[in-house]
Amino acid sequence: MKRNRVWTALVMSVAFTLAAGIGRGDSGEQPPEKPKAGTFAGAIRALDVEKKVMTVEATPLSKTFGIAPDCEVTTKDLPKASLDDLKVGSVVRVTYEAANGVLVAHRIEQQGPPQETDKATALVRYHLRYVLFEQSR
């Protein structure tokens, strides 16, 4: 008789545990994807201040960024700059988040003055950087 009560209590506790777990179970929905942060450095090739879109190129790569409304912009001369202070050809470092395939810039730091936009010069500069710095590693 005592044995039946023990088994009944055990079965009931297992049943309650399973029933409580069903409410917290997987609903089939994936948790929202956490944005991935990154940085990208290169020269500004296109800048539309009104649409808040910028393309940065580090030959041979190029990335297009949407610019967040709260994006911080700094230049060598101005710690609190605006997008109007940036020029096409300026060398920048962009801190961004990538969510759902969209790159959104949250910080833009001007690293250097505008450079020439000649593709041939940029290609030579890229190859020199590779030969001088990358191969020595």
Helices and strands as residue ranges (DSSP letters): H 2-23, E 36-48, E 53-58, E 61-74, G 83-85, E 91-99, E 102-112, H 119-129, I 130-134
